[in-house]
């Protein structure tokens, strides 16, 4: 199972500003010495030694994660603005360029930052393709059609110039809560977020990834129930909302997001192997986000937990399970 991040920001896209780019260039120049520039090897070593927030970025697109399972299925979690980046990449892949492919798009919920990339999913315009949309909301088809109607978007989902692919709208059964998709089993559960939100668990080849965006953790999430244990327990990777610091989370109770420290507590409680901090606050700079990663590691040491790997979600990042 391959996991790839195409959009990792929360709430609204947040591209780098011209001033931020200028500040990065200035920071690089200030660190450079004549010795760092004297040869190609020296320059490469200098660049490699720069802090991650200077020589790189987490990206500015909103939520979109791709999972490719052992049977080659393309599973897409949410349709934030990162979906446009995924779409452009798919056109470069030989197996996808001609069409005739099936895409499985699962929605956690329908806030703007999780649907705004859908009109730019070029594969849905190809009549040779098949796109299956999944949600627990019985209004799935109506919701998706409406957000591509005038005056919100000039091209309708269905009709002249609209999606030409074979579209299917799959209502996820609230009683069964799991489906077989090629070599994978996909299951789901509700999480705490205004208006509702769904987390997904994808199991494939003996490995498990949990996608839990837009989640405000509560006491109930830590209870040793069969439901919690079965969904989160021992997961290889948990991609989880960590939009706030603890101070911000306390100030914004009820907004539907968690602090990085609470997600560390949560992952430690459930024996998660790798925690990926996700749905980054749009007002945070890269420097701030990378500092939260360091703080998460410090907090992990403080609580004395072992065996948990922590990372931050970045556009272009791959995780192979």
N, C-alpha and C positions, 0 to 999 in steps of 0.2 A: 504494500500500500504506500503510495506516494502522496504527500500532502504539500500543496503549494499555495502560498499566500499572494493574492492579487489586490486585496484592499484590507487595511487593518485599522483605519481610523473610525472613530465614532461620531455620530450626530451630523456631521457635514464635512465635505472634502476640505482639506487644508493643505494646499500646495505651498512649497517654499516661496517666500517673498523675495524680491530683489535685494532688500536690505539683509535678509538672512544669508543669502548667497555671498554678498559682499563681506559680511562679518566672518564667514567661513574662510574666504580667501585671505582676509587679513590675519586670521588666526594661524593659517598655514605659513604665511610669510613670516610672521613673528617667531615661529618655532624653527624655521630653517636656518642653517648655518652654511658657510662655504663648503664645508666637508660633506654636508648632506647632498650637495649638488654637483660634486666633482666627477661623477660617473653615473651611467645608467643603473648599475647595481646599487650605488649609494642612494640614488633617488628612489628606487623601489623600496629599499629598506626604510627610508625616511617616511614614505607614504604609508607603508604597512604598520609603522609604529605610531601613527597618529591615533588619537582617540576616535572611537567608533562614531561619535556624534559629528565629528568634522569630516571624516572620510567615509561618508555614507549617509543614508537617511532611512527612516522607517517607512517613508512614503506618505502621501496625502490622500489616497483613495479610501472610500468607505467599504464596508464589509463584503468580502467575497473570497471564499476559500475553495480550492479545487482538490478533489480526492480522486486519484486513479487507482482502482482496485486491481487484484490479480487477474481478473477476467477482462480487464481493459475498459471497463465502464467509466464514463466521465460523470462524476457526481459533483455538483456545484452547490455549495452552501451559501445562500443569500446572493442577491443581485444588486449590491451597492455599486458605486462608480468603478470599482475594481473589475467588474464584469466586462467593461469595455476593453481593458487591458488583456484579460483572458481571451476575449473574442479575437483580438488582433493576433495574439500568439497562436491560437488554433488555426488561423489561416496559413501560418507558416509550417504547420505540421503536415507531412505528406498524407497521413491517413485521414485527415480532416478536410484538406483543401478542396477536394472534389465533391464533398457532401456524402449523403448516405449514412450519416452517423446519428446516434441517439444521445441526447443530453438529458440528464436528470437534475432538475433544479429544485432544491428544497428551500423553503422560506421559513425563517424563524418567526418573523412577524412582518408587518407591512409599513413600518415607519419609513420615511423618505430615504434615509441613509441605507436602507436595505433593499430598495426597489429601483432607485434612480438610474441604475445602469442597464436595466432591462431593455429599453428602447434601442440601445446601441449594441445589442447582442446579434451580430450579423448572421450567425448560424441559424437564427430563427427565421430569417428571410429566405433561406434556401429551401425550395420545395422538395429537395431530395432528403432533407433531414427530418428528424423527429425530435420534438422537445416535450418532455413530460414535466409538468409543474406539480409540486407536492406541498400540501399544507393541511393543518388540522381545521382550518377555517372553511366552513361550507360555502362561504361567499368568495372563494379563491378566484374563480374565473371572472366574476363581476369586478372584484377589486383590481385585478390586473388590467382588465379592459378599460376601466375608467381612468386609470392613471396615464393612459395613452390616448385619451380623447381630447378634443379641443375644449378649452383653450390651453390645456397643459402640454400637449404635444401635437405637432402637425400631421403625424402619420398614425392612423389607428392600428390597433393590434390586429384586427381582422378587417379585411376589405381591400380596396384598391391601394396598392403600394405597401400594404401591411405584411405581417408575418405570413410567409408562404409555406413554412414547414408544417408538418403534421403535428398539431398541438393536442396534448392530452392534459386534463386537469384531474389530478388524483387526490381525493379526500382521504387523509390518513385516518384509519379507524381508531376511535378513542378506546375501544374495548381490547383490541389485539395489541396495538402499540409496537408492532414490528413487521417488517416486510423483508423478503428476500430479493436482492438486486444483484444478479450475476453471482459472483463469489462472495458477496457481502451480505450481512444482515444489518439493516438500518432500523434502529429503535428510537423512540422519542418520549419526552416528558415535558410538562409545563414547568416554567421557571417564573420567578417573581419579577414582573416588569409591568408598568402601566399599560393597560390595554391588552396584556397577554403576550407571551413569547414562548417559543418551544426550543429546547435543547435537543441535539441529535447525537446518537452514539452509533458509530460505524465500526463494525467488526469484520475483519477480513484476514484470512491466513493466520489465525491465532493471535492477531494484534488488534488493538482497539484505540480509536480516537473519539473523544467527546468534544463536541462544539457547543459551548454554552455562552453565547454572546448575550449582551443586554440582560444581565442577571444581577439582582440585588440579593445577596445571600442573607438568609435568615437562620434562626436557631434550628428550624425544622430540617434544613439542609445538612446539618451535622448529626442528626439523630440516627442511631444504628438500626434503621429499618431495612427490611428486605428490598424495598423499592430503591432506596438510596444506595445500598450496597451493590445491588445488581446493575445499577446504571453507572455509578462512578467508581466503584471499588476496583482497585488495581489497574486502572486504565493506563495504557502506555503513554498516551498524550491527552492532556486536557487543554483545550483552547478556551480561555475564560476571560470574560469581561473584568478588566482591572483599571477602569477609567480614572479612578480617584485616589488621592491620598486618604488616610483615615480621617483627617480633619475635614476634608471636603465631603467625604461620605457621610459624616455626621451632620454636616450643614445641609446636605442634600438628600436626607432620608426621604424615601418615597419616589425618588427620581428614577429608580430602576437600574442602578449601577453599583459596582462594588469597589472596594479599595484593594490595592495590591497586597497589603498585609493580610487581609481577610481571605483572599484567594490562596495565599501561601498556607494559612491555617487549614483551609478546606482541603487542599491537595494533600497536605500531610496527614490529615485525618483519614482520608480514603486510600492511602497507599499509592497515590499516583506516581508514575515514574518520571514524567516530564510535564511541567506546567509552562504554558505559553501565554504570557500576558497580552491581552487583545483589546480591541475597541478603544484605542488611545484617545484621550481628551484632545479635541481639535485645537485648543489654545496652547497646548504644550509644544515646546520646541523639541527637536531631536535630543538636544543636550539634557533637557528635563526628563524625557522618557528613558534615556540610557541611565540617568542617575537613579530613576526608580527601579531599574533592573538591579543596580548595585545595592540599593536599599533593601530590595526583596531578598538578596543574598545575605545581607547583614541580619535581617530579621529571621531568616531561616536558621542562621547560626545561633541567634539569641534564644530561639525556642528549643534549640537542641535537636532539631529534626535532621535525620540523615536519609540518604537514598533518593532525594528529590532533586531533579535538575530543573533549573529555572531559565527561561529565555523570554525575550520580547518578540512579538510578531513583527516582521518586516516584509514589505513588498519584495517579491522575488525570492523569498526564502523557501527552501525545500526541506521537508522532513521525510526520510525514508524509513518505513517500518517493515 
